[in-house]
Amino acid sequence: MVNQNLFNGTVVPIMVKSLRPGVLLSCFAAQVEVDNGTWYQVNPLDQALPIFIVQLILITTVSKLAIVVNKYFKSVRQPLIVAEILAGVALGNSGLGMWKTKNSYVGALFNIDRVLLLETFGNLGLIYYWFLLGLEMDVTTHTLHRIGKKAYAIALSGAVISFVTGLGLYRFCLPYSQSFSKGFLFWGVALSVTGLPALTEVLASLKLLHSDVGRTAMSVALVNGIFSWVSLTVVIVVSTHSILIALCRLAAMTIFILFCVFAIRPAIIWVLQRTDGDEYSEGAICIILAGVLACGLATDLIGVTSLVGAFVFGLIIPHDVLGNRFVVAVQGFVADFLMPVWFTLCGFRTHAMSLKVLSWWKVCTTVTVACIIKPATTLVVSYFCDLPLHEGISLALMLNTKGLTALVALTAGDQEMVINEAGYVVMYLSILLMTMVPSPLLHFLYKPKRRFLPSKHRALQKLKPDAELKILACTHEMQTVAGMVNLLEASNATKRSPIRVFALQLIPLTRQTTALLIVHSSSGTSSHNSRSRADAQTEQIIKSFAKLEGESTLFSVQPLTAMSSYATMHEDICSIAEDKDVALIVLPFHRRQTIHNRLEDANPAYKDVNDNVLANAPCSVGIIVDRGLGSFNLEMDSDDNAKDVTHHIAMIYIGGCDDREALAYAWRMGGHPKATLTVMRFIPGENPVEVESLMEETNGVISVTMDAEKERQLDDCFINEFRHKNTGNKSVVFLEHKANHGAETIATLKSMGENFNMYIVGRSLGVVSPLTAGLADWSDCPELGSIGDLLVTSEFSSTASVLVVQQYAGIKPSIDGSATPDSSEENIDNYGHLTQRVIQSSFELAVNQKERDDGMLMTQNSYSASKPL
């Protein structure tokens, strides 16, 4: 409905006689578009369509600029809706519209006869926005039963007291007028609202949705949202009609809801279930989009806003029926293109000069009370609910976050012409402040500025033989689960050292998503109801990891689902790794194996996530390139002995902390009854490339100036310990190969052929060695290191899977621009620790050296000449 007083202008109809006697027709002056452009001295901007296009370009540009500025000033930490509101104000009558005169460019763009189409366009976007919001919400009986009594008490008390306060503030601030006597009802609804999308965005940025206070806030916001929509529907019905008509319209609204649940819902399910996955036919998509408008029209004819019909239509569609691709496609168009128009129309309703008729002390008092009444109520009720003070303060700030629902309630009052301009501006200002203030305060309380610090106690080298190994296994999609599960099976869980797996599914956070971290039980039930919970892919991932736990008591699995944007996804991974005290994070490679044994990009954003995790992880990180890694699950014969070994693992050792960490993991995998381990150490030959020349060649690339002698001693100590502990182990083979430069290293690796199912290598970031000379220049995937990148290239004939291990991101640039180790603590500690453990083993190796077969220390360039230790 268009408010006739919105733009302070009128359109006067012209009464003319029709051809039929006694019949008068009402005609409006309209302009017809022409295609002649400027060539016939006709101004194209005098036509409706060109004006509409210019308006859309201007609104979209200003809105996007506001969003970019908001993202640039991250320290301000404002929700996205704040930027959109301010963009609307900037274009409205309190901003650019102040210079709107009849002969100005602004007046030419935004006169009354040129914004009617714009308002229709904006309201259409709002209808689809509320459909998407209803689609994302889960208000089933099961969900409502799971909400605790404390959440209901906090939600209803805060909503009711805020509603009553809004009634009183309206009478206190504004002069009484019979025409606007019912505007206090819309003030009450606006104050009682908690903006669920805005609150979700704030909690998502703080990573608090998996916390107790985050779950409580979301539960309270859900109950508050239901209360707000019911109250808004009732207020719209009773604001301008008699009691009898209001009751009739409420009854009609009840019948409409029942019709949607018992008639439209089954029909929609039947239509959508005839499609495969997310591939919907054009007819199904048209039915959904037209159904939104039809339900909106129905409630509009009943006498309630069309938004309620669209919202109900979204609620009745089950979460697991409508695919994610449809939601993302519609959401992008609605949120990024249609909604800025609606916010601009709200800006046109804000006439700042209308506040002159009010007392300034009353305005300040009203805004202050409006901003503090709900936090105060929430804090008091939280105290009686035995919540801690810190949690009560946080909850009070969270629930005071307003958003689009409050603006919709306020705009509905303006459209019903029961709120004057001054009343609209006062509450509009209050909503803006209540939306802006909570986010920076919550960031101050919950976002201490600290970096994820690497812990030497979480390195695989430091793990005690009888300690539990904790692994955070991350997956983006179902295609990466099989390789991840097989890698976990190969990790050799034993009674002495069992494995605890945190299976984390990573889902990109959209603007409407209302959950961040969902903790599942191994049986697949979720501790927090969410849209992703019903997705078939999530169910399959949970079942795959649960099967790992079911087949062996040596594994314990806790499935998790994390939702965040790709830009902050690494923060979730690192935070969970730190909270769970894991020793290893395993990430899937961003490329996927094809049927032609080639790797293709699955999603370029996965690479950015992996790079960020490698740079910020508090523990060791592994990237798995799955090229058909088979299952390591033990199949026992009748004599309780493992069947024949079917998996061959190769560990390529160049040198450095990453290689030592990779060897520690390979050492553990080598103890698996169905695996053999071959450790191939490369050492410089007789005429190696000089390190100094290598550093000159890598000018401009971050490299590490290492104490070569100390690193060599650390490598020798760890290798000697490994060889000593595996003396007589027929499933472990140790080889040494000499190479003078990278070309010889490549030739040796190629000569190994198809003998292995899996390669384990260290990333060796910044390690300058003659053994890898020239390889970094041709590296396509730096996150895999030079050797790992070589093993996954199409030129390398092997189709074995590859695991690249990094101990931790401990590289910092030095003063001269090169990179040095973050701290020598790891090197010194490893050196002293290994020296004490290996002195005796090294002595024994030296004494028995002559008695051993020459095959113990292999220097041949052929794998066929190798012998076990």
N, C-alpha and C positions, 0 to 999 in steps of 0.2 A: 504494500500500500504506500502510495507516494504522499508525503506530507505537503499540503498545498502551501504552507508557510515556510517550507525549507529554504527556498532561495529568494524569499521576499519578492516574488513576482507572480503574475497571473497570466493565464492564457484565456482570452475571451473568445467564446464561440460566436459564430455568425449564424443567425437564424435566417433561413431561406425557405421559400415555399417549394413544395414538391409538385410533381405532376398530378398527384392524387388530391382531390379537393379536401380542404380542411386539415391537411397534414403538413407539419413544419419539420424541417430537418435541422440538426445542429451540425455545423461544419467548423473545422478548425483550420487555421492557416498552416499549410504545410509546404515544405520546400522539396522539389523533386531534383534528384541527382542528375548531373549531366556528365558526359564523358569528354567534353571539349577542352577541359583543362584551362590553361591561361591563354590559349591561342585566340579565343574570341572575346577577350577582355572580360572574362567571367572569373571571379575569385572562387577557386575550388573550396576554400574554407568557409564559404557561405552555405555549402551543402552539408547534409546530415552525416553521410558516411565519411567524408574526409575529416570532419570535425571529430567524429567518434574515433577514428584511427589516431589522430593527433593526441586526443585525450588518453588513449590507452598507452601510447608510446611514452608520454610524459609521466603518467602514473607509474608505469612499470619501471622506468628509468630511476625515478626518485626513490621508489621502494627498494630497488636493488642497491642503490647507492647507500641508503640508510643501513641495509643489512651488511654491506661490506664494511662500513664504518664501525658498526657494532662488533663485527668479528675482528677488526683491526685493533680496536681498543679492548683487548681481552681483560684488562684489569678492571674494567667497569662491570663485567660479568652480568650482562642483562639478557633475559630471554628474547627469543626472536620476535615475539609479538610486540615488545616495546619498540623495536625499530620500525615495525609496520605502523604502529599507532602514531609515532612521531612523524613518520613520512606523511600520513594522512593529515595530521595537524599542519605540517608545513605547506601542504597544498590547499588546505581549507581556509575558512573565513578568518581564522586567527593567524594565518601565515600569508601565503601568496594571495589569498582572496581579499586581503585588506586593500590591495591595489586594484580591485575589480571595479572598473567603471564601464560605462556603456561603450566608450570609444577605445578602451585599452585592449591589449592582446588577451589579458586574463578574462576580461568581460566577454570577449569574443569566443573564448573557449568554454566558459562555464556559466553562460546565461541560462535561465530556466528552460528555454525551449531547446537547449542543447545538452541537457543532463538527464532528461527523462529516460532516454535509452541507456545512458550510463548507469542509472540507478537500477533499472531492470537487470542489466548485466551483472551488477554487483550482488543483487539479491539472488540471482541464479547461482552465482558462486557460493553464496552462503548456504543455500539449500543443499548443494552437493557436499559442502564441507561438513554439515551436520549429519548427512548420511554416512560419510566416512567415519565420523566420530562414533556414531551409533554402531557401525560395523566393527570398530575396534573394542568396544566395551562389552564386557561379559556380565550380565545381570541375571544369570540363571539362578534358580532356587539353590542349587548346590553352592554357587559362589557366595550368595547372601548368607547362607547358613554358616559358612566358614569364617565370616567376619565376627570378631569377638565383641562381647558386650561393651568393652571399653571403647572400641571404635564407634559403636553406635551411640554411646553416651556423649562422646566428644563431638561427633558430627551433628547430632540433633540439637544438643544444647547450644553449640556455636551458631548453627543456622537460625534457630528460633530467636535467640537473644539478639543476633545481628539484624534479623528481620524487624523485630520490634524497635530496635534502636533506629533503624532507617525510617520507620514511621514517625518517630519523635523528632528526628533531625530535620525532616522535611517541613514539619510544622514550625520548628524553631527558626530555620534559616530563611524560608521563603514567605513572602507576604501572602495572605490567604486570598484565593480567587476561586470563584465557583466553577470557572471553566477548567481549572487545573486542580480541583479538590482531590482527585483520586490518584494524583501522581505519586503520593507517598507509598503506594503499593509497589510500584516499580523501583523506587529507591530501596525499599526493604528487600526485594528480591536481589538487586544488584549487590547489596552489602552481604547477603547471606551466602553468596556463591564462592566456591573455591575452584579456580581454573585448573582442571585436570591436565590438559595438554601442557600448559605453562609449568605446572608443578612437576610433571614428568620430565620436562626439559631441564629444569633446575636440578632435580635429583640425579638425572643421568649424568650431568656434567660433574657432579660431586661423587659419583659412584656410590650412592647411598641407597639405591633401590633394593639391594640385597641385604641391607641392614634392618634391624628391628624397627628403628624409627622410620625408615623409608617405607617398609611394608605397612606400618600403622598409618602413616600419612596417606598412602595410596588407598587403603581401605576406607579411611575417613572421607577422603575426597570422592570416592565412588558413592558412598551413602549420601554425601552432601550434594553430589551431582543429581542423584535421583530426586532428592527433596527440592532442589532448585527448579528442575524441569516441571515437576508436578505443580509447584507453587506458581511458576510463571504461566503455565497453562490456565490455572484457576484465575489468576490475576487478570490475564487478558480477557477472559470470558466475562468477568464481573465488573470490569472497569468502566464499560460504556453501555451496559444493558441492564434491564430489570432483572429481578431475582428469578422470575418465572422463565424468561428467555435464557438466562444463564444456566439454570438447571437443565433445560432442554438441550442446550449445547454440550453440557458436560455429559449428559446421557448419550448423545450422539457420538461424542468422542470415545466413550467407553465401548460403544458398539463397534466403532471403527477399529479400535485396538483389538478387540476380540476377532473381528473379521480378518485382520492382518495375521494374527497368530494361527487361526484355525483354517484359513482359506488361502491366503497369499503365501504364507510360509511353506506349506506342502507343495504348492505349485512351483515356487522358486527352486526348492530342493530337487523336484523332479526334472526341471529344465537343466539345472547345473550338473546333476549327476549323470546326464547323458553325454557329457563331455569328458575328454581324457586329460587329466591333470589340469594345467593352466591354459590349455589350448581351447578357448571358447569360440563358438561360432559367432558370426556377426549377429545372428538373430538373438542369441543369448545375451550378448552385450547390450543390444538395443532394448531388450526386455528389462534389464536391470536399470539402465539409464532412464528409460521412460517410466519405469515403476517408481523411481524417486520423484519425478515430477507429478505423477498421478496421485501419489499419496500426499504430496504437498498441496496439490490442488484440492483434494478431498478435505483436509483439515482447514484449508482456507475457506472453503464453502461452508464448513460447519461453523466457522466464526473464530477459529483459533489460527495462530500463525502457521504458515506453510512449513516452517522449520520443524515443527513437532511431527508432522507427517513424514518428512524425510528422515528424521531421527528414529522414529518408530520402525520405518522400513529397514533401516540399517540394523536395528536391534534384533529383528526377527530372523535375519539371515545367519545361519550357523557359521561359526568361525572356520570350520574345516571344509566348507563347501566352496566358498568363493576363493579363488586362487590369489596368491600374493602378487602375481604379475598384473592382474587387473587393478588391484588396489593401488599399487605403486604408480601405474600409468595415469589413473584418474587423479590420484593425490597430487602428482607433480603439476598437472595442468590447473587444478583447482587452487592449490596453495600458492603457486608461484605466479599465476596469471590472473585468476578471477578475484581472489581475496584482496589483493592490494586495492582494487577498485572499491570494494566495500569499506575498507578502512579510510579511503579518501572521502567517501560519502559521509562517514562519521565525522571526519575533520570539517566538512562543510556545515555540520550542525553545531560546531563549537564557535559561537560568537563571543569572543573574550570581552568585547565592549559591553555585553549585556550584564556583566557583573557590576556595572556602575550603579544599578538600582538597588544593590544589596549593601548591607553594612559589612565592612571588611573584617571586623572582629567576629561577626557571626560566621562569615565564610571560613576564616581560619579555625574557629572553634569547631565548626561542622566537619571540616576536612580532618582535623586532629582526632576527634572522637571517632569518626568513621574508620580511621586507620588503626586505632588501638583497641576497639571494642572486641573484635574477634580474637586477636592474640591474648587479650586479658581473659576472656571467657575460656579459651582453650587451656591457658595456663592454670586457671583455678580448677577446672574439671580434671585436668591431668594430675593435679596434686591429690584430689580425692580418689583418683583411680590408682594411686600409689606408683605413679611413674616418677623416675628420677628427675631432679630439677633441670639438669642439662638437657635431657630428652624432652621435657615439657616445653622449655624455651625453644628448642629447635622445631618441635611440632607446631608451636604457636606461630612461628615465622613462616613455616611451610604452608599452613592452612590459610594464611592471610594473602597468599598469592592469588591475584585475580587473573582474568583472561577474557577470552572471547564471549563466554556466557554472560558475564556481567555487562559487557557492552551491548549484547543482544537484548538483554532485559531493559537497559536504559533506552536503546533505540526503539524498542517496541512501545515504550511509553510515549516517545516523541511521535511515532507514527500514529498512535491512537489519539494524539493531540491532548494528552492529559498532563504533560510536562512542558513547561515553558523553556525558553532559551537559557535563562539564568540557572534554573534547576538542572538542566542537562549539563551545562558547563561545570557546575560545582561537583556533581557526582562523577563526571568524566575525569576531572582532575584528581579526585580521590582514587578512582580505579587505577589511573596511571601511576600514582605514587605507591599504592599497595602492590602493584605488579613489579615496580622497580626496586623497592627497598629490600625484600627478603633475600634475593639472590646474593648480593655482595655480603650481607651479614652472615648468611649460611656458609659462604666460602671462607669467611674469616674464622668461623667456628670449626669447620671440618676440612679445610684444605691447607694444612701446613705445607710450606714450601720446602720440600726435601726430595732428594733424588733417591731412587731405588739403589741402595748400596750393595755391591757384591759381597757375598759372604763366603769366606774360604771353607767354612764348615759345611757348605752345600755343594762343594765340588765332589765329583765322583771319586777323585783320587783320595779324598779325605774320608770317604764313607767307610765305616768300620765293617768288617766281614759279617758281623752278626746284626747289622743295623737294617731297618726297613728302608727300602728304596722308594721314594715318593716321586712320581712322574706326573707332570701336567701335560696331557695329550690334547692338542687343539685340532679341531676339525671345522671346516667351513661348509662342507657338503658331504653327501653320502659316498661319493666316489673316492674320498680319501680315507674312509673308515677302515676298509679291509687291510690296506697296507699298514695303517697305524696299529690295528689289533695284532697283526702278524709280527710287527716289530716288538710289541709288548710281550708276546709269547716268547720271542727269541731272547728276551732280557733275562731269562733264567731265574725265575722266582723259585726259591727254595724254602724249606722250613726254617733254616737259619736266617735267611735274608728274604722275607716275603716282599711283594711289591704292592704298593698302594697307588691306584691310578685315579686321577681327577680328570674325567673325560669332559672337556669343555667344548661345547658347540658355539661357534662365533656367528652371530647374526647381525647384519647391519641395522642400525637404529634409524627408523624413519621418523618423520615429524609427528606421526600419530601414535607410535608405539608406546605402550604404557607399562613396560617392564624392562629391567636391565639384566638382573642375574636371577635365574630360576634354579633352585636346587631340587633335583629329582632324586627319588629313591631308585635303587637298582631295578626295581620292578616296573619303573616307568611312571610312577605317580609323581606329581609335581607339588611342591610346597607353595607354589604361587600360581594361580590360574592366569593364563596368558594366551594370546592368540597363537603363538608358536607352539604351545603345548599340544594343540590339536593337529598340527601339521604332520603329515605322514612321514616326512623326512626326519623330523625330530624323533618320532616314535621308532623309526628304524635304527637311528644312531644309538638311542638308549638301549634298544634290544641287543644290538651288536656288542656293545661293551658289557651289558649284563650277561651275555652268553659267555664272555671271557671269565667272569667271576663264577658263573655256574659250573663251568667245566673244571675249575681248579680252585681249591680252597686256599691256594697260595697267593691268589689275587683278591684284592678288595677294590671295588670300583664305586666311585661317587660321580654320577653324571651331573653336569652343570650346563646351563645355557646362558650365555652372556650376550646382551644386546647393547651395541654402542656404534657410533660412527667409525668408519675406517680410520679417521684421523686420530681417534683416542682409543682404538681397540687395544693397542699395545699396553695402555695403562691398565686396562682390565686384566690382561694376561699377567703383567708384572705384579700387580696388586694381589691377585689370587696366588701367584707363586710365592710371594712373600708371606702372605697370611697362612698358607698351607705348609710352608717350610719345605718346598719341594727341592730336589737336587737336580732335576733335569726338566726343561721345557722342550717338548717335541712339536715342531710346526710342519705342516705340509708344504711342499714346494708349490710355487704359484703356477707351474706348468703341469699339464696332465698328459699321460701316455695315450697315444692313439693306436688304432689297430695296425698302423703301418710302422710301429715302433719309433715314432717320432713324438717329440714333446710340443704341445701347443699351449698357448696361454689360456688358463681358465678364467682368471680375473686379474687384471694388472694391479688392482688395489691390494691383493694378497701379498704382492712383493713389498709394497710399502709397509704393511703390517709386519712382515718378517724383518725388514731392515730396522724398524723402530724397536722391535723386541731385542734384536741382536745388540743394539746400541744402549738399551736401558735395562736389560734383564739382571736380576739379582742372583742368578745362578747359571749353571751351564745350559746351553741351548743346542738343540739338534734340529736340523732340517732334513726331512726324509723325502727323497725322490723315489716314489714308488713306481717300479717298472715290472710289476707282477711278482712281488715277493710272496712266496707261498707260506702256508700255515706251519708253525712250529709246534702245534699241539701234539702232545705225546700220544701215540697209539701203541698200546701194550699188547704183547703176544700172550700166549697161554702160560708162559713161564715168568710173567711179570717183568720181562726185559723189553727195553725199547727196541723197536724195529730198526732196520738199517738206516744209517745216516743219510739224509737227503739234502742237507743244506751246507754250502761251503761259503765261509765268510773270509774276506780278505781285509786286512788293515794296512793301509799305506802310511808309513811313518817317515816324515821328512825331518821333523824336529820342532821344538817349541812347546809352549804350555797347552795349546789346543790339541796338538798331536798326543801329548801325554794324557790329556783328558779323554781323547778318542780311544787310546789304547786301554785306558782303565775300563771304559764301557765295553770294548771288544773283548777284553779279558773276561769280563763277567759273562758275556754271550758265549764265549768259547767253552764254558762249562756246561752248556746245554747238551743233553744226551743225543739230540738229533742235529748237532752242528759240529763242524770242524773249523778251526781258526788258523789262518795263515797270516803271520805278521811279516810284512816286507819292508825292511828298513833301507832307505837310500842314503848312501854316504858319498861325500865328494871323492872323485877319482884322482888320478895322478896329475892331471892338468885342468883343474876346475877354473871356471870363470871367476875373476877376482871380485870380491864383494864391493870394493871401492868403485869399480867401473859400473857395477849394477846400480849403485845408488846414484851415480851420475845419469844413467839412462832413465831412472824413475824420477827425474826432476819434475816437480809439480804434483806428484802423487804422494799421499801420506805413506810413510814407511817407518820402520822401527829401527833405531840404532841399538842393537842388542850387544850385551857383553857376550860375545861368541863363545868364549872359553867357559863362562859360567853356565850358559845354556847347554853346551856340549856335555858338561859334567852332570847336569841334571838329567839330560837324556840318557847318558850312559848308565847312571845309577838306576833309573827306572827300568831301562831295558834289562840290565843285569838282574834286577829283582824279578822281573817278569820271567826271564829265562830260568832262573834258579827255582822259582816256585812251580814251573811247569816241566821240570826235568822228568822224563819218563812218561809224560802225557802224550799219547799217540795221536790225540785229536788236535794238538797244537803244533804248528810248524813255524819255525823262525828262519827268515831269509835275509840276506844282505846283498844289495846290489850297488855297484859303483856307477856314478854318472858324473860327467864333467859339466853338463849344461842341461837345459830343459829338453832339448831334442832327444838326448839319450834317455831321459826319464820317460818321455812319451813312447819311445820305441820299446822300452822294457815293459811298460804297462800294456801296450798293444800285443806284445808277444804272449801275454797271459791268456789271451783268447776268451773262451766262454767257460772257464773253469769255475767261476764263482757265481753265487746267487746274490751276493751283497758285498759292497765295498763300504768301509768305514774310514773316514779321513778327518783330519783336523782342518778347521778353516784357515788357520795360520795367517790371520790378518796382519799385514805389514811386515811379515818375516821375510827378510832379504837373504836368499840362499842361492848358490850356483845351481842347485838341483832343480829349481823352478825358474831359471833365467829365461826371460822372454815369454813365459806363459801368461803373466798378468796382462801383457799388452793385447792379448787376443781374448781376454776373459769377457764373456757375455753376461755372466751372473756373478758379480763380485761377492754376493752373500754366500756362495758356495766355496770360495777360495779358488786358487788356481788349479789344484788337483781335482777338487770336486767338480768344477766347471768343465774340466777336460773329460771327466768320466761320463758326463751327460750329453756331450756333443754328439752330433750325428756322425762325425768322422770316426768316433770310437766304436768299434764293432760290438762291444759287449752291451747286453740288454739287462745287466744286473741292476738292482736297486742300489741307491747310494745314500748313506747317512753322513752328513757333515756336522761336526761337533765344534762348538766354541765354548771355552771355559767361562769367560765373562768378558764384558766390554770394558777392558781396563786400559784403554789407549787414550792418552791425552797429548795434544800438540805441545811441543817444546818451544823455547823462546826463538830458536832459529827457524821455526816453521816445520821442522820434521816432527815425528811423533815418537814419544818415549813411553815406556810402560807407566801405567797409572801409579803403581807403587812396586817397589822391589820386595814387598812383604811376602808375596806369593813365591817369588823365586828363592828368597832367603829361607823361608819356612820350608819349602819343598826340599831345598838343598840339604839343610840340616836334618830334616826328618828322614830323607832317603839315605843320607850318609850313614846315620846310626843304624838303619835297618839293613844296609847292603854291605857293610864292611866285611862281615863274616861270609856272606854269600859270594861276594866277589873273590874273597880269598879261596873259597872252596872251588870256584870255577877255575881259578888260575892253577890250583894244584892238580885238578883233574883234566886240564885242557889237553895234555898230551895223550891221555887215555881215551879221549873221545874220538869218535869218527870225524873225519874231516868234513863230513856233510853237516855237522852241527852248525858250523858257521859258513853259510853258503855265500860264495862270491860269483857263482856262475850267473849267466844272463838267461838261463832257461829254468822254468818252473819244474820241468820234468826231472831235474837232477836233485830236487829237494828231499830232505830226510827229516823225520820228526825229531824233536828234542829228546 
